[in-house]
């Protein structure tokens, strides 16, 4: 197993632990995640999974980050 595969494995396990802690510590009054946030997570995680092909991996992660920024901007506009 190469260094890049170990990095990807550690990243996926870390994201899984964060998601698990998020669901275990959920309070009743918390807002649900928006569709853009969920799709952003999916793109970033799939970019980590397909890490062998750098072009696809970086493209998926970049797409996830762009969607996350769009979601942040839209949420700030709604609050004003």
C-alpha positions in Angstrom: 0.0 0.0 0.0 1.5 3.3 -1.1 1.6 6.6 0.8 -1.2 8.1 -1.2 -3.5 5.1 -0.5 -2.8 5.4 3.2 -3.6 9.1 3.1 -6.9 8.5 1.4 -7.8 5.7 3.9 -7.0 8.0 6.8 -9.1 10.8 5.3 -12.1 8.6 4.7 -11.9 7.2 8.2 -11.6 10.7 9.6 -14.6 11.9 7.7 -16.6 8.8 8.8 -15.7 9.5 12.5 -16.8 13.1 12.1 -20.1 12.1 10.5 -20.6 9.6 13.2 -20.0 12.1 16.0 -22.3 14.6 14.2 -25.2 12.1 14.1 -24.6 11.0 17.7 -24.5 14.6 19.1 -27.5 15.8 17.1 -29.9 18.0 19.0 -33.6 18.4 18.2 -33.4 22.1 17.1 -30.6 21.8 14.6 -31.3 22.6 11.0 -31.1 19.9 8.4 -28.3 20.0 5.9 -29.3 21.7 2.7 -29.2 19.8 -0.6 -26.2 21.8 -1.7 -24.3 20.9 1.4 -25.1 17.2 1.0 -24.0 17.2 -2.7 -20.8 19.1 -1.7 -20.0 16.3 0.8 -20.7 13.7 -1.8 -18.4 15.3 -4.4 -15.5 15.7 -1.9 -15.8 12.2 -0.5 -16.0 10.7 -4.0 -12.9 12.7 -4.9 -11.1 11.1 -2.0 -12.3 7.6 -3.1 -11.2 8.1 -6.7 -7.8 9.3 -5.6 -5.9 7.1 -8.0 -6.8 9.3 -11.0 -5.6 12.7 -10.0 -7.6 14.6 -12.7 -10.9 13.1 -11.7 -10.1 13.3 -8.0 -9.1 17.0 -8.0 -12.0 17.8 -10.3 -14.5 16.2 -7.9 -13.0 17.9 -4.8 -12.9 21.2 -6.6 -16.5 20.8 -7.6 -17.5 20.0 -4.0 -15.7 23.1 -2.8 -17.4 25.4 -5.4 -20.8 24.0 -4.4 -20.0 24.6 -0.7 -19.0 28.2 -1.4 -22.2 28.7 -3.4 -24.2 27.3 -0.4 -22.5 29.6 2.0 -23.2 32.6 -0.2 -26.9 31.7 -0.7 -27.3 31.1 3.1 -25.8 34.5 3.9 -28.2 36.2 1.4 -31.2 34.5 2.9 -30.3 35.7 6.4 -30.2 39.4 5.4 
